[in-house]
């Protein structure tokens, strides 16, 4: 398959599709000469990432995408790859060095990609270890095509801007693949502050803008919505990665006079459904046209069939739903121990497993704490039974010192946002008569 449109302009880099395409084909030509089949790709710069990603796919290489760039994450993912490409964080990886020399023989060629090109996403798994999710390039493009069929008329000729990273599937699809595949102009530089976004929109006189963001971003935005200055340019807003509360959704739609569309899905499933709130809280979601859904009669666990998932069997999701008419559903909550902190997905089991490896820790339980007043956000708490040497350090030093050492231990694997903020040290963890941890007693330790 080849990119159906060649009209994308890369705003920020001031690069045409032809200039971008030449970079992709030049790199693909060099990569194709390598005998290495599986490539780990990590590059924070979205524009460079797009070149590497399409070049690898064009060269027919398997692509491995880590969930973040923490050193231990990259080391773990390198066990599934032959070579590394992107921003290096360690000299221990076998890395690809490419030349900027352009071979004139490839200048007039198209970007042709085998739709079976393997893409492996690593995400937090419920087993406590990073989980590999296997997809193909073709599956990603099927989803992109569905997004265009569903929302293309509403976007029209909007330029695409984003506050999310391409390193997770939501950003990869919405921020990068969809606009390139549909031929829309795209601004790939990140916007750290809303004021920067406003300046770009007004300074460059963008006519219409589609904004890709996260609930955490929009929840902060409604408190001081500087985007009102450019509301006449905002055409549609997408939010995904977690729940967007109804007040924020309705406020944004009213003050910015544009559509606010929430998308529900996961790395494993791709997009499952979408909704645009009106006046009703907990409004049902619309399943995408390519998705078939059902729910278990007893547990209400969601199952689905989707072209974005390998195989033809029903896939069991980690969510409970109430089915409605016309392929609609209401979300009732998650059933596993994977949680989200400001749209960053993390496994409580994975964090516990890492803490348990520290010499100071005998036993540990990590729990989700809803809304920490001091930080004004959700966070994690760790309840720890210390080992003898851990108890000795606690006596000699301080609780703050032990907290700091354990946080530092976690930083090699996890992003700062998902590292526990609160620690409690007790003689032994509370178990009930059935041998299970008493969650209520654990939560009371943080009251």
C-alpha positions in Angstrom: 0.0 0.0 0.0 1.1 3.6 -0.5 0.0 6.9 1.1 -3.2 7.9 -0.7 -2.6 11.7 -0.4 0.6 13.7 -0.8 -0.6 17.1 0.3 0.5 17.1 4.0 2.6 20.1 5.0 4.6 19.7 8.2 4.1 23.0 10.0 6.8 23.9 12.4 9.4 22.2 10.3 8.2 24.0 7.2 8.6 20.9 5.2 6.4 19.8 2.2 5.2 16.2 1.8 7.8 15.8 -1.1 10.6 16.9 1.2 9.5 14.6 4.0 8.9 11.7 1.6 12.4 12.1 0.2 13.9 11.8 3.7 11.7 8.7 4.3 12.8 7.0 1.1 16.5 7.9 1.6 16.5 6.4 5.1 14.4 3.3 3.9 17.0 2.7 1.2 19.8 2.6 3.8 17.8 0.5 6.3 16.9 -2.1 3.7 20.6 -2.9 3.3 20.8 -4.0 6.9 20.5 -7.7 7.8 18.8 -6.8 11.1 15.1 -7.6 10.9 13.6 -6.2 14.1 14.2 -2.6 15.1 13.5 -0.9 18.4 12.4 2.7 17.7 12.4 5.4 20.3 12.5 9.0 19.3 10.8 11.9 21.3 10.8 14.3 18.3 7.5 13.5 16.5 8.8 14.7 13.1 11.9 12.5 13.2 9.9 9.7 14.6 7.6 9.9 11.6 10.5 9.6 9.2 12.0 6.6 11.1 8.7 4.9 11.4 7.7 5.1 7.8 11.2 4.3 6.6 11.3 1.1 8.7 7.9 0.1 7.4 8.9 0.8 3.8 12.1 -1.3 4.3 9.9 -4.1 5.5 11.4 -4.2 9.0 9.6 -5.3 12.2 9.1 -2.3 14.5 9.2 -2.4 18.3 7.8 0.6 20.2 8.6 0.9 23.9 6.1 2.5 26.2 8.6 5.2 27.3 12.3 6.0 27.0 13.4 5.0 30.6 16.7 3.1 30.4 15.4 -0.2 31.9 12.4 -0.1 29.6 14.6 0.2 26.5 16.9 -2.5 27.9 13.9 -4.8 28.4 12.5 -4.1 24.9 15.9 -4.6 23.3 15.5 -8.3 24.2 12.8 -8.4 21.4 14.9 -6.4 18.9 18.1 -6.8 16.9 19.0 -3.1 16.6 18.1 0.3 18.0 17.2 3.5 16.0 16.4 6.9 17.4 17.6 9.0 20.3 20.3 7.0 22.1 20.3 6.7 25.9 23.0 4.0 26.2 26.1 3.0 24.3 25.3 -0.6 25.1 22.7 -0.9 22.3 23.6 -1.8 18.8 22.5 1.3 17.0 22.0 2.3 13.4 24.0 5.2 11.9 22.7 6.6 8.7 24.0 9.0 6.2 22.3 12.2 4.9 23.5 11.4 1.4 20.5 11.2 -1.0 20.6 8.6 -3.8 19.1 10.2 -6.9 17.8 6.9 -8.1 15.0 6.9 -5.4 13.9 10.5 -5.8 10.8 9.7 -8.0 9.7 6.6 -6.1 6.6 6.3 -4.0 6.5 5.2 -0.4 5.3 1.6 -0.8 4.6 -0.4 2.4 3.7 -4.0 2.9 0.6 -4.0 5.0 1.8 -7.1 6.9 4.8 -5.2 8.4 4.8 -6.1 12.1 4.4 -3.4 14.7 5.0 -4.4 18.4 3.7 -2.1 21.1 4.9 -2.5 24.7 2.5 -1.5 27.4 1.9 -2.2 31.1 0.5 -5.7 31.5 -1.6 -7.1 34.4 1.1 -9.8 35.1 3.5 -7.1 36.4 5.7 -7.1 33.3 5.6 -5.0 30.1 3.2 -6.7 27.7 3.9 -7.0 24.0 0.9 -6.1 21.7 1.3 -7.4 18.1 -0.2 -5.5 15.3 0.5 -4.8 11.6 0.9 -1.6 9.7 -2.2 -2.6 7.8 -4.3 -2.8 10.9 -3.2 0.7 11.9 -4.2 2.0 8.5 -7.6 0.3 8.7 -8.2 2.2 11.9 -7.0 5.4 10.4 -9.4 4.9 7.5 -12.3 4.3 9.9 -11.5 7.5 11.7 -11.6 9.4 8.4 -14.9 7.8 7.5 -16.3 8.7 10.8 -15.0 12.2 11.4 -13.4 13.3 8.1 -16.3 15.6 7.1 -16.2 17.3 10.5 -12.4 17.9 10.3 -12.5 19.1 6.6 -9.3 20.9 5.8 -8.4 21.5 9.5 -4.7 21.6 10.5 -3.9 19.0 13.2 -2.2 20.1 16.4 -1.6 18.1 19.5 -0.6 18.1 23.2 0.0 14.4 23.4 3.0 12.2 22.6 3.2 9.9 19.5 4.8 7.2 21.8 1.4 5.8 22.7 -1.1 4.4 20.2 -3.6 7.3 20.6 -1.0 9.9 19.7 0.5 7.7 17.0 -2.8 7.3 15.3 -4.5 10.7 15.8 -1.5 13.0 15.8 0.7 11.4 13.2 -0.7 8.6 11.0 -4.2 9.9 10.4 -3.2 13.4 9.2 -0.4 12.1 7.0 -2.6 9.4 5.5 -5.5 11.8 4.9 -3.2 14.6 3.6 -3.9 17.2 6.2 -1.3 19.7 7.4 0.1 18.8 10.8 2.1 20.6 13.5 4.3 18.0 15.2 6.1 20.1 17.7 4.8 19.7 21.3 3.0 22.5 23.1 4.1 22.6 26.7 1.7 25.4 27.6 -1.6 26.5 26.2 -0.2 30.0 25.6 2.2 28.5 23.1 -0.6 26.8 21.2 -2.6 30.1 21.1 0.5 32.0 19.8 1.0 29.4 17.0 -2.6 29.5 15.9 -2.9 33.3 15.9 0.6 34.0 14.6 0.4 31.6 11.6 -3.3 32.5 10.9 -4.5 28.9 10.8 -8.0 28.8 9.4 -9.3 25.7 11.1 -7.6 23.6 13.8 -8.2 20.0 15.0 -6.7 19.7 18.5 -5.7 16.3 19.9 -5.4 16.3 23.7 -5.8 14.4 26.9 -8.4 14.7 29.7 -5.7 15.9 32.1 -4.8 18.7 29.8 -8.4 19.7 29.3 -9.3 19.5 33.0 -6.5 22.0 33.7 -7.4 24.2 30.7 -11.0 24.9 31.8 -9.7 26.6 34.9 -8.1 29.3 32.9 -9.0 28.8 29.2 -6.7 30.9 27.2 -7.8 29.1 24.0 -10.9 31.4 24.0 -8.6 33.9 22.3 -8.6 31.7 19.2 -11.9 29.9 19.5 -12.9 31.0 16.0 -10.2 28.8 14.6 -10.9 25.7 16.6 -13.0 23.2 14.7 -12.9 20.0 16.7 -11.2 18.6 19.8 -10.4 15.0 20.5 -9.8 13.6 23.9 -8.7 10.1 24.8 -6.6 8.2 27.4 -9.0 8.4 30.3 -12.4 9.9 31.3 -13.2 13.5 30.5 -15.6 14.7 33.1 -18.9 16.1 31.8 -18.5 19.6 33.2 -15.2 20.0 31.3 -16.6 18.6 28.1 -19.7 20.8 28.1 -17.7 23.9 29.2 -15.2 23.4 26.4 -17.9 23.0 23.8 -19.7 26.1 25.0 -16.8 28.4 25.4 -14.8 27.3 22.3 -17.9 26.7 20.2 -16.5 23.5 18.7 -17.1 19.7 18.9 -15.4 17.8 21.7 -15.2 14.1 20.8 -14.1 11.5 23.4 -12.6 8.3 22.1 -12.4 5.1 24.2 -10.0 2.3 23.5 -6.7 0.7 24.4 -3.4 -0.4 22.9 -4.7 -3.9 22.6 -8.0 -3.1 21.1 -7.4 0.2 19.2 -10.5 2.4 19.2 -13.7 0.9 20.5 -16.1 3.7 20.7 -16.7 7.5 20.8 -19.1 10.0 22.1 -19.8 13.7 22.0 -21.6 14.8 25.2 -24.8 16.8 25.1 -26.5 17.4 28.5 -26.6 14.0 30.1 -23.9 12.7 32.4 -22.6 9.2 31.7 -24.0 9.3 28.1 -23.5 6.1 26.2 -20.6 5.5 23.8 -21.1 4.7 20.1 -19.1 1.6 19.0 -17.2 2.3 15.8 -18.8 0.7 12.7 -16.0 -1.9 12.4 -16.4 -3.1 16.0 -18.8 -5.8 17.2 -19.4 -5.8 21.0 -21.0 -8.0 23.6 -21.0 -8.2 27.4 -21.0 -11.2 29.8 -24.4 -11.7 31.4 -22.9 -12.1 34.9 -19.6 -10.1 35.1 -20.6 -7.5 32.4 -17.1 -7.8 31.0 -16.8 -6.3 27.6 -15.8 -8.6 24.6 -15.3 -7.4 21.1 -14.4 -8.4 17.6 -12.2 -5.9 15.7 -10.1 -5.7 12.6 -7.5 -3.9 14.7 -6.9 -7.1 16.8 -5.1 -10.2 15.5 -7.4 -13.3 15.1 -11.1 -13.8 14.6 -12.0 -14.8 18.2 -13.7 -12.6 20.7 -11.3 -10.4 22.7 -12.0 -9.9 26.4 -11.3 -6.3 27.4 -10.6 -5.2 31.0 -13.7 -3.1 31.2 -17.3 -3.7 32.4 -20.1 -2.3 30.3 -23.8 -2.0 30.1 -25.0 -2.6 26.5 -27.6 -0.2 25.0 -29.6 -0.2 21.7 -28.0 0.8 18.4 -24.5 -0.6 19.2 -24.1 1.8 22.2 -22.7 1.1 25.6 -22.0 2.6 29.0 -18.7 2.1 30.8 -19.0 0.7 34.3 -15.3 0.6 35.3 -12.2 -1.5 34.9 -11.8 -5.0 36.3 -8.0 -5.4 36.5 -5.1 -3.7 38.3 -4.0 -1.5 35.5 -4.8 2.1 36.3 -4.2 5.5 34.7 -2.6 8.5 36.3 -3.3 11.5 34.1 -3.7 9.2 31.1 -0.4 7.4 31.8 -1.3 3.7 32.0 0.6 1.7 34.6 0.3 -1.7 36.2 0.2 -1.8 40.0 1.6 -5.3 39.8 4.5 -4.1 37.7 5.4 -1.4 40.2 5.0 -3.8 43.1 7.3 -6.3 41.4 10.0 -3.6 40.9 9.8 -2.4 44.5 10.0 -6.0 45.8 13.4 -6.3 44.2 14.9 -3.7 46.4 16.9 -5.0 49.4 15.0 -2.8 51.8 11.6 -4.3 50.9 10.2 -7.5 52.3 6.6 -7.2 51.0 4.7 -4.4 49.3 1.3 -3.5 48.1 0.6 -0.5 45.7 -2.9 1.0 45.6 -4.6 3.7 43.7 -5.4 6.8 45.7 -8.2 9.0 44.2 -7.3 12.7 44.2 -4.4 13.8 46.4 -5.3 17.2 47.8 -1.6 18.3 48.1 -1.0 17.7 44.3 -4.6 18.1 43.1 -4.3 14.8 41.1 -4.8 11.1 41.4 -1.7 9.2 42.7 -0.4 5.9 43.9 0.4 4.9 47.5 2.8 2.1 48.5 2.4 0.1 51.7 5.7 -1.7 52.6 6.9 -4.2 55.1 10.6 -3.6 55.3 13.4 -6.1 55.4 15.8 -6.1 58.4 18.3 -3.9 56.6 15.4 -1.6 55.5 14.2 -1.3 59.1 17.8 -0.4 60.2 18.0 2.3 57.6 14.6 3.7 58.6 15.8 3.9 62.2 19.2 5.4 61.4 18.1 7.9 58.7 14.5 9.0 58.2 11.3 8.0 56.4 12.0 10.8 53.9 15.4 9.2 53.1 13.9 5.7 52.5 11.1 7.2 50.4 13.7 9.0 48.2 15.8 5.8 47.8 12.8 3.7 46.7 11.6 6.4 44.3 15.1 6.5 42.8 15.0 2.8 42.4 11.7 3.0 40.4 12.9 5.8 38.1 15.0 3.5 36.0 11.8 1.8 34.8 8.9 4.2 35.3 8.0 7.7 34.4 7.9 10.1 37.3 4.1 10.6 37.0 3.3 7.0 37.9 5.8 6.5 40.8 4.1 6.3 44.2 3.9 9.7 45.9 2.9 8.3 49.4 4.6 5.6 51.4 3.6 3.8 54.5 5.8 1.4 56.5 4.2 -1.2 58.7 5.4 -4.4 60.4 3.3 -6.7 58.1 0.7 -6.3 55.4 -2.9 -6.9 56.5 -4.4 -10.1 55.2 -8.0 -11.3 55.8 -9.1 -14.9 56.7 -9.1 -15.8 53.0 -5.4 -14.9 52.7 -6.2 -11.8 50.6 -5.0 -8.3 51.3 -7.5 -6.2 53.1 -7.9 -3.2 50.7 -9.9 -1.1 53.1 -7.3 -1.3 55.7 -4.6 -0.4 53.2 -6.6 2.6 52.1 -7.2 3.7 55.7 -3.4 4.0 56.2 -3.6 7.0 53.9 -6.5 8.8 55.5 
